[in-house]
C-alpha cells in the first residue's frame, strides 16, 4: 500500500484536556492537502512520578534463558548427573575402558572412571574463532597423561595435561580454535595411566565471571534497573543453598517443575521414559539444573549492570527457615550465621537487597506446593514475618491474581505483609490483525490495573499497595519478538506510565530467549529483538513524571501515546505507537520555541520482522513525524 503523510495537529493547552476518540466519516483535509487531521492535547505540569522499575526484566532457569543465554559454559552435564552414555539422557559418549561411579566424586554426581586408551566425547558444540579456557578435576592412584582436544571438519587442536597421583585436584587447560564451526567435538582421552574425572568446564576466554560478554553488552544497552530471579515456576522446586559455595561442588538437580518430582513416578522405568521425553523437548538445561548460576552469580550480574534485584523466595516446597536464611545470607552482616557463609564465599559486605518476592503463582494448581487461598494467606504471613524478623526494612511482593477472588483473601488477611501485589499477564496473539494484537495486550493489562484500583478502594488497609507486573509478555510465542510484538509491549508501557500512581514495578518476561526474550542467542551470537529495543528506548528517553495527554485518532491509525516530562519541565518525551501504514505528522504550535526535537524509532518493512530486519533510527528533526509501522520516542527540549 502506498504510504500517505497525515497531519497530526497537536494542541498544547495550559491544562490537560481530554477528548474522546473521533473517527469522522469523511476525514477532513488541511490546507496542505493531507488526508487526515488528528489532535493531541498535552498538559504542562509534571504529574505522578514514574518508577524506573517499570522497565524491569525477568530471568528464570528455563530453557536457555540462563544457560546458553547468559552463562557461557560450553560443556553439557559437566558434573555427570547422568551416567556417561545413558541413552536419551547423557550428552556424553565414550570409547574404550570408561565407566561411571557414584561412590567417589567431586560434585556428588557421577565420576568418569577412565583407563588408558579410554575417552569421553561431546559432539555438536558451536565455537567461535577464539581462545577457550577450561579445567577438569581428577583423582588418580598413579601418574596419568590426559589429552583434551577439539575437532571439526579435519581441523583439530589439542593439549596434554599431566595428572599426578593424589586426591581430587583441579587441572586447567587452554585451547585456541581458529574458525567458526557449528559441529565441534570435545574429547578427553587418557593416554596412559587411569583416573577419575569430574566437574569439567570450558568457557570462552573473554567470559566475565562465567557470563557471556556478548549477552552482557546487550544487557548493558537494555539498561534494566531491576531483575527478578530465579523464577517463575522453577522457584517452587528450587533450593537456593544448592547454588552457593564452590561451583564445582554444587549438586546438579532435576528441575522439579518441568521434570516432575521423583516421588510422583510409579517406578524407575516410568521416570526414565518421562525424563527422556522431557529432555528431548526442553533441552538439557530445561530439565537439569547444574546450579552454576546461583545467588552470588545473579547478584554479580546485577552489579555489573548497575541493577537492583527482586529476590524471590520459595514458599512452594521451600521452608520458612530457608526463606529467612536467604534474607540473612543476602542482607545480614558477617557476624550472622549466613552472613558469615556469604563472607566465606567472597562477599564480606551485605548485598542489602530491598525487594523480595514471596512465592510465584501459588494460586495455581500447577504450582508445586499449591494450597487453597485460605491456607495460603497464613503461609504468606508466616514466611513474611520470618523474613522481616531478619531485616525489617525489606519490601514484600505478594502473590496476586486479581482476575479471581484470590486477592480478596490476600488483601483481607495479609495487609501487614504486602507492599506490592504481583500480577502476571500474557496477551493473546493475533496473527491476522495487528490492531487486535496490540489491543489484546493493552486491554488485558488495563483490566488488571482497574481491578487493582477497585481492590485498594475496597480494602483501605491496602490503600498503599502498588501493583507489580512481575511477568508480562505475549502468550505461547512461537517466534522471536517481532515489530508488532514490540508495538504491543510499547502500548503496554504507555499504560504503565499513564497509571504510574498504582503501577510500581513491571518485569518483562523474559530477558533472554525464553518467552520472546528481549535478547535471543545462539551458541555463538546474541541479538536484540523488538521488545528489547522498545524497553531500551523507553528506559533511555522517557522522562520521570507523567504529562497528561489525550489523543483524537482516526480508527485506521490506532495510535497509542503516552507523554512524560522532566522534573524541571525543560524536557518532554512523547512515545507514539503507530501501527498504521501512514506516516503521521505532529504539528504543535507549542513546539515552535523548542531548542531541539529528537526522534528515536523502531521500525521495519513488515509487521513480522525480527532480528536483523528491525531498524533503530535516530534523527534530529525540525518537524515531528511518527513513521508508518513504528514505535517512536520524541524528546523535545524546551
C-alpha positions in Angstrom: 0.0 0.0 0.0 1.2 3.5 -0.8 2.1 5.5 2.3 0.4 8.8 2.8 1.6 11.6 5.1 -1.0 12.5 7.7 -1.1 15.7 9.7 -1.5 15.2 13.4 -2.3 18.7 14.8 -1.1 18.8 18.4 -2.6 21.5 20.6 -0.7 22.0 23.8 -3.1 23.6 26.4 -2.2 25.2 29.7 -4.2 22.5 31.4 -4.6 18.9 30.4 -7.6 18.4 28.2 -9.5 15.2 27.5 -11.3 14.3 24.4 -13.0 11.2 23.1 -11.7 9.2 20.1 -13.2 10.6 17.0 -13.5 8.9 13.6 -15.1 11.3 11.0 -16.8 9.5 8.2 -15.0 11.8 5.7 -11.6 12.7 7.0 -11.0 16.4 6.5 -8.1 17.7 4.5 -6.0 20.6 5.8 -4.5 23.4 3.8 -1.6 21.3 2.8 -3.8 18.6 1.4 -3.1 15.8 4.0 -5.8 13.2 4.2 -6.5 13.3 8.0 -6.2 15.6 10.9 -5.8 14.2 14.4 -5.4 16.3 17.6 -3.2 15.5 20.6 -3.6 17.6 23.8 -0.8 17.8 26.3 -0.8 19.2 29.8 2.0 21.4 31.0 2.6 20.4 34.7 4.5 17.4 35.9 2.2 14.8 37.3 2.8 11.5 39.1 6.4 10.4 39.4 7.2 7.3 37.3 9.0 4.4 38.9 12.1 3.4 37.0 11.2 -0.2 37.9 8.5 -0.1 35.2 11.4 -1.1 32.9 12.3 -4.2 34.8 13.3 -7.7 33.5 12.7 -11.3 34.5 15.2 -14.1 34.2 14.3 -17.7 35.0 16.0 -21.1 34.9 14.0 -22.3 32.0 15.1 -23.4 28.5 18.2 -21.3 27.5 17.4 -18.1 29.4 20.3 -18.6 31.9 22.5 -21.5 30.5 23.5 -20.9 26.8 21.9 -17.5 27.2 23.6 -15.5 30.0 26.0 -18.2 31.2 28.9 -19.1 29.0 29.6 -22.8 29.8 30.2 -24.9 26.7 30.1 -28.4 28.2 26.7 -30.0 28.9 26.2 -32.2 32.0 29.7 -31.2 33.1 29.2 -32.8 36.6 27.8 -36.0 35.2 24.3 -36.0 36.6 23.6 -39.0 34.3 25.8 -42.0 33.8 28.0 -41.4 30.7 26.4 -42.7 27.6 23.0 -43.3 29.2 20.8 -43.3 26.1 18.5 -40.3 25.6 19.8 -38.7 28.8 23.6 -38.2 28.8 25.1 -35.8 26.2 28.4 -37.8 26.6 29.6 -40.8 24.5 32.5 -43.0 25.4 35.2 -45.2 23.8 37.4 -47.8 25.5 37.6 -48.5 29.2 35.2 -46.0 30.7 32.7 -46.4 33.5 30.6 -44.2 35.8 30.9 -44.4 39.5 28.9 -42.5 42.2 31.0 -43.6 45.2 33.9 -41.2 45.0 33.2 -38.0 43.1 34.0 -34.3 43.4 30.5 -32.9 42.6 28.3 -35.7 44.2 27.0 -36.8 40.9 28.9 -39.4 39.0 32.7 -39.6 38.3 34.0 -40.8 34.9 36.5 -43.6 35.6 38.8 -43.7 32.5 41.7 -46.1 31.9 44.5 -45.8 29.2 43.0 -45.7 25.7 39.6 -44.6 27.0 37.9 -41.4 26.1 34.7 -39.4 26.6 33.3 -37.0 24.0 30.6 -34.5 23.4 29.6 -33.6 19.9 27.6 -30.7 18.2 29.4 -27.9 20.0 29.4 -24.5 18.3 32.6 -22.5 18.7 33.9 -19.1 17.5 37.4 -18.4 16.4 38.8 -17.5 19.8 40.5 -18.9 22.8 38.8 -21.2 25.3 39.8 -21.8 28.9 38.8 -25.0 30.7 39.6 -27.3 33.5 38.7 -30.6 35.0 39.1 -32.3 38.4 41.0 -35.6 38.5 41.9 -38.1 41.2 44.5 -40.7 40.3 46.4 -43.5 42.0 49.2 -43.3 39.5 50.7 -40.7 37.2 48.4 -40.2 34.3 48.6 -38.4 30.9 45.5 -36.8 29.6 44.7 -35.2 26.2 41.9 -32.7 25.7 41.1 -31.9 22.1 38.7 -30.1 19.8 38.0 -31.4 16.3 35.7 -30.5 13.4 36.0 -31.0 9.6 39.6 -32.1 9.7 40.7 -29.3 12.0 42.0 -30.2 15.4 43.6 -28.6 18.4 44.8 -30.4 21.4 46.8 -30.2 24.6 48.2 -32.7 27.1 47.9 -32.4 30.8 49.9 -34.4 33.4 47.8 -35.7 36.2 49.7 -36.5 39.4 48.8 -39.3 41.7 46.7 -38.0 44.6 43.3 -36.7 45.7 40.9 -34.6 43.7 42.9 -31.7 42.1 41.9 -29.0 39.5 43.8 -29.1 36.2 43.4 -26.1 33.9 43.9 -26.1 30.1 43.6 -23.6 27.2 42.8 -24.2 23.6 42.5 -21.8 20.6 40.0 -22.6 17.9 40.8 -21.0 14.5 37.4 -20.9 12.7 33.8 -20.6 13.5 32.2 -24.0 13.5 28.8 -25.5 14.3 29.7 -29.1 15.0 32.9 -29.4 17.1 33.7 -32.5 19.1 35.2 -32.1 22.6 37.2 -35.1 23.7 39.0 -36.1 26.9 41.3 -39.0 26.3 43.5 -40.9 28.8 46.8 -41.6 27.1 48.4 -43.5 29.9 47.5 -44.5 33.5 44.0 -44.2 34.8 42.0 -41.6 36.8 38.6 -40.4 37.9 37.3 -37.2 36.3 34.6 -34.8 37.4 33.4 -31.2 37.1 34.7 -30.5 33.6 34.4 -26.9 32.2 35.2 -24.9 29.1 34.3 -21.3 28.5 35.3 -18.6 26.1 38.3 -16.8 27.4 36.5 -13.5 27.3 33.8 -14.5 29.7 33.0 -12.2 32.6 32.8 -14.2 35.9 31.3 -17.1 33.9 28.9 -14.9 31.9 28.8 -14.3 28.1 30.2 -10.9 27.2 28.1 -10.6 24.1 24.9 -11.1 26.1 26.1 -8.8 28.9 26.9 -6.0 26.4 23.3 -6.1 25.1 22.0 -6.2 28.7 24.1 -3.1 29.3 22.3 -1.4 26.4 18.9 -2.6 27.7 19.8 -0.9 31.0 17.1 -2.5 33.1 17.0 -1.0 36.6 15.9 -4.2 38.3 15.9 -8.0 37.6 13.6 -10.6 39.1 15.2 -14.0 39.8 15.1 -17.1 39.9 11.5 -17.8 38.9 8.8 -18.3 37.9 7.5 -21.9 38.1 11.1 -23.0 38.7 11.1 -21.2 42.0 8.8 -23.6 43.8 11.1 -26.5 43.5 14.4 -24.6 43.9 16.8 -24.8 46.9 19.0 -21.7 46.9 21.5 -23.4 49.1 22.4 -25.7 46.2 23.6 -22.7 44.3 26.2 -21.2 46.7 29.8 -22.0 47.5 32.3 -23.9 45.3 30.6 -24.0 41.9 32.2 -27.3 41.0 30.9 -29.0 44.1 27.3 -27.7 43.8 25.0 -30.6 43.0 23.1 -30.9 39.8 19.3 -31.3 40.4 16.2 -32.1 38.5 14.2 -29.0 37.5 11.3 -30.2 39.5 8.5 -28.2 38.0 9.4 -29.3 34.4 10.8 -32.8 35.1 8.5 -33.8 37.9 9.1 -35.0 41.5 10.8 -38.3 41.7 8.1 -39.4 44.2 5.4 -38.8 41.6 6.6 -41.8 39.4 5.4 -45.3 40.0 8.9 -46.8 39.2 12.3 -46.0 37.7 11.2 -47.1 34.2 8.3 -44.6 34.2 10.7 -41.9 35.3 13.2 -42.8 32.7 10.7 -42.6 29.9 9.4 -39.3 31.2 12.9 -37.9 31.5 13.9 -38.8 28.0 10.8 -37.2 26.6 11.2 -34.0 28.7 14.9 -33.6 27.9 14.2 -34.0 24.2 11.6 -31.2 24.4 13.1 -28.9 27.0 16.8 -29.3 26.2 19.3 -30.4 28.8 19.2 -27.2 30.8 15.4 -27.1 30.7 15.4 -30.4 32.6 18.6 -30.5 34.7 19.8 -27.5 36.9 23.6 -27.6 37.3 23.4 -24.8 39.9 26.4 -23.0 38.3 24.4 -19.7 38.3 23.2 -19.1 41.8 22.7 -16.2 44.3 26.2 -14.8 44.0 26.4 -15.1 40.2 23.0 -13.4 39.8 24.0 -10.6 42.1 27.4 -10.3 40.3 25.4 -9.8 37.1 23.2 -7.1 38.7 26.3 -5.4 40.0 27.9 -5.4 36.5 24.7 -4.0 35.0 24.1 -1.5 37.8 20.7 -3.0 38.5 18.7 -3.8 41.7 17.3 -7.2 42.4 13.9 -8.6 43.2 14.9 -11.7 45.0 12.3 -14.5 45.1 11.8 -17.0 47.9 10.4 -20.4 47.5 7.2 -20.8 49.6 6.0 -23.7 47.5 8.2 -26.7 48.5 10.6 -24.4 50.4 10.6 -23.9 54.2 10.2 -20.7 56.3 13.7 -21.2 57.7 15.2 -21.4 54.2 13.5 -18.1 53.3 14.7 -16.4 56.5 18.2 -17.8 55.9 18.3 -16.4 52.3 17.5 -12.9 53.7 20.3 -13.3 56.2 22.7 -14.6 53.5 22.0 -11.5 51.3 21.4 -8.8 53.9 23.0 -10.0 57.2 26.4 -8.8 58.4 29.3 -11.2 58.6 28.6 -11.8 62.3 25.4 -13.7 61.5 25.4 -17.4 60.6 24.5 -17.0 56.9 26.2 -13.6 56.6 29.4 -15.4 57.6 28.8 -18.1 54.9 28.4 -15.3 52.4 31.7 -13.7 53.6 33.4 -17.1 53.2 32.1 -17.2 49.7 33.9 -14.0 48.9 31.4 -11.3 49.7 32.2 -9.7 53.1 29.7 -6.9 52.8 25.9 -7.4 52.7 24.1 -7.2 49.4 21.3 -5.1 51.0 18.5 -6.3 48.8 15.4 -4.2 49.3 12.8 -6.0 47.3 11.7 -9.6 48.0 9.0 -11.7 46.3 7.2 -14.3 48.4 6.3 -17.2 46.1 5.2 -17.5 42.5 1.6 -18.1 41.1 0.7 -20.0 44.2 -3.0 -19.6 43.2 -2.5 -22.2 40.5 -2.8 -26.0 40.9 0.2 -26.3 38.6 2.4 -24.8 41.2 4.5 -27.1 43.4 3.2 -26.7 46.9 -0.2 -25.1 45.9 -2.8 -24.9 48.6 -6.2 -23.2 48.8 -6.0 -19.4 49.4 -7.5 -19.7 52.9 -4.4 -21.8 53.9 -2.0 -19.8 51.7 -2.7 -16.5 53.5 -1.4 -18.0 56.7 1.7 -19.3 54.9 2.4 -15.9 53.3 2.2 -14.2 56.7 4.4 -16.8 58.3 7.1 -16.5 55.6 6.9 -12.7 55.6 7.2 -12.4 59.4 10.2 -14.6 59.5 11.9 -12.7 56.7 11.2 -9.3 58.3 12.5 -10.6 61.6 15.9 -10.8 59.9 15.6 -7.5 58.1 12.6 -5.3 59.0 13.3 -2.9 56.1 12.6 -5.2 53.2 9.7 -4.5 50.8 7.5 -7.5 50.1 5.9 -8.5 46.8 3.0 -10.9 47.4 1.4 -13.4 45.1 -1.6 -11.8 43.4 -4.3 -12.7 41.0 -7.0 -10.1 40.8 -8.7 -11.9 37.9 -10.2 -14.2 40.6 -11.1 -13.9 44.3 -7.5 -14.7 45.3 -6.6 -11.0 46.1 -9.8 -10.5 48.2 -8.4 -13.1 50.6 -4.9 -11.8 50.4 -5.8 -8.2 51.0 -8.2 -9.1 53.8 -5.7 -11.4 55.7 -2.2 -10.2 54.8 -2.4 -6.4 54.8 0.6 -6.1 57.1 2.8 -8.1 54.7 2.0 -6.7 51.3 3.9 -3.7 49.8 3.3 -4.8 46.2 0.8 -7.3 44.7 2.1 -9.3 41.9 0.2 -9.8 38.7 1.0 -11.9 35.6 -0.5 -11.3 32.2 0.3 -13.0 28.9 -1.6 -11.4 26.0 -3.3 -13.4 23.3 -1.6 -13.2 19.9 -3.4 -12.2 16.8 -1.5 -13.2 13.6 -4.0 -11.6 11.2 -4.9 -8.2 12.8 -2.1 -6.0 14.1 -4.5 -3.6 15.9 -6.2 -6.6 17.6 -2.7 -8.0 18.5 -1.8 -4.7 20.3 -5.2 -4.3 21.9 -5.2 -7.8 23.4 -2.1 -6.9 25.3 -3.0 -3.4 26.4 -6.6 -4.1 27.4 -5.7 -7.2 29.4 -3.1 -5.2 31.3 -5.5 -2.3 31.9 -8.2 -4.7 33.2 -5.8 -5.9 35.9 -5.0 -2.3 36.7 -8.7 -1.4 37.0 -9.3 -4.5 39.2 -6.4 -3.4 41.5 -7.8 0.0 41.9 -11.2 -1.5 42.9 -9.5 -3.7 45.5 -7.5 -1.0 47.2 -10.7 1.0 47.4 -12.4 -2.0 49.0 -9.6 -2.7 51.5 -8.4 0.7 52.9 -5.6 -1.1 54.9 -4.1 -1.9 51.5 -4.6 1.5 50.1 -0.8 2.0 49.6 -0.2 -1.4 48.0 1.2 -1.0 44.5 0.8 -3.4 41.6 3.8 -5.2 40.3 3.5 -6.9 36.9 6.2 -9.5 37.7 5.5 -11.2 34.4 4.0 -9.9 31.2 4.5 -10.8 27.5 2.7 -12.4 24.7 1.4 -15.9 25.3 2.6 -19.0 23.6 5.1 -17.1 21.4 6.5 -19.2 18.6 8.9 -16.7 17.2 11.4 -14.1 18.3 9.8 -10.8 19.3 8.7 -9.1 16.1 7.9 -5.5 15.2 4.2 -6.0 16.0 5.1 -7.7 19.3 7.2 -4.7 20.2 4.3 -2.4 19.4 2.2 -4.3 21.9 4.8 -4.0 24.6 5.2 -0.3 23.9 1.4 0.2 24.2 1.6 -1.7 27.5 4.4 0.6 28.7 2.2 3.5 27.8 -0.5 2.1 30.1 2.0 1.6 32.9 3.1 5.2 32.6 -0.5 6.5 32.5 -1.2 4.6 35.7 2.1 5.3 37.5 0.2 6.1 40.7 -0.6 2.4 41.2 1.9 0.5 38.9 5.2 0.4 40.8 7.0 -2.4 39.1 6.9 -4.4 35.8 9.2 -7.2 34.7 9.2 -8.2 31.0 9.2 -12.0 30.6 11.8 -13.0 29.6 15.0 -11.1 29.2 16.9 -13.7 27.2 15.5 -16.3 24.9 12.5 -18.0 26.6 9.1 -16.4 26.1 10.1 -13.9 23.4 13.2 -12.7 25.1 14.4 -9.1 24.6 17.6 -10.7 23.6 18.0 -14.0 21.7 21.1 -16.0 21.5 22.7 -18.8 19.5 25.7 -20.6 20.9 28.0 -18.0 19.3 26.0 -14.8 18.9 23.5 -12.6 20.7 20.9 -10.2 19.2 18.4 -7.6 20.4 14.8 -8.2 19.4 11.8 -5.9 19.1 10.7 -6.0 22.8 14.2 -5.3 23.8 14.6 -2.3 21.5 11.3 -0.8 22.9 12.2 -1.3 26.5 15.7 0.2 25.8 14.1 3.3 24.2 11.6 3.9 26.9 14.2 3.4 29.6 16.7 5.8 27.9 14.4 8.5 26.6 11.2 8.7 28.6 11.2 11.3 31.5 10.4 10.7 35.1 7.0 12.4 35.5 3.7 11.8 33.8 2.4 14.5 31.5 -1.3 14.3 30.8 -2.1 13.5 27.2 -5.2 12.8 25.2 -5.4 11.9 21.5 -8.1 12.1 18.9 -7.3 9.4 16.4 -8.7 8.1 13.1 -9.5 4.4 13.7 -7.4 3.5 10.7 -4.3 4.9 12.6 -4.8 3.3 16.0 -2.2 5.5 17.6 -1.2 4.8 21.2 0.5 7.6 23.0 2.0 8.4 26.4 3.7 11.6 27.4 6.3 12.4 30.1 8.1 15.5 31.4 11.3 16.1 33.4 11.0 17.4 36.9 12.4 20.8 35.9 9.8 21.0 33.0 12.5 21.5 30.4 12.2 18.2 28.6 9.1 16.5 27.2 9.2 12.9 25.9 6.3 11.6 23.9 6.0 7.9 22.9 3.9 7.1 19.9 3.0 3.6 18.7 1.9 4.0 15.1 0.9 0.6 13.7 -0.8 2.2 10.6 0.7 2.3 7.1 0.7 6.1 7.2 3.4 8.5 8.3 1.9 10.7 11.0 3.0 14.3 11.3 2.7 16.0 14.7 2.4 19.8 14.2 2.2 21.7 17.5 2.4 25.4 17.9 3.9 25.0 21.5 6.9 23.3 19.9 7.8 26.3 17.9 10.2 27.5 20.6 11.7 24.1 21.2 15.5 24.1 21.2 15.7 20.6 19.7 13.4 17.7 18.7 15.0 14.2 18.6 13.2 11.1 17.3 14.2 7.6 18.3 12.4 5.0 16.3 12.0 1.2 15.9 10.6 0.3 12.5 10.8 -2.4 9.8 9.4 -3.3 6.4 7.0 -5.9 7.8 5.0 -6.3 11.0 6.5 -9.8 11.4 10.1 -8.5 11.1 12.6 -9.5 13.7 16.3 -9.6 14.3 18.4 -8.0 11.6 15.2 -7.0 9.8 14.5 -4.5 12.6 15.8 -0.9 12.3 16.7 1.5 15.0 16.7 5.1 13.6 17.8 8.3 15.4 17.1 11.7 13.9 17.2 15.4 14.8 14.1 17.0 13.3 12.6 20.4 12.6 9.2 18.7 12.4 7.7 15.8 14.3 6.7 12.8 12.3 5.9 9.3 13.5 6.8 6.9 10.7 4.4 4.2 9.5 4.7 0.9 11.3 6.8 2.2 14.1 7.4 2.9 17.8 8.9 6.3 18.4 10.0 8.3 21.4 10.3 12.1 20.7 12.5 14.1 23.0 11.6 17.8 23.0 14.0 20.1 24.7 12.5 23.5 25.6 
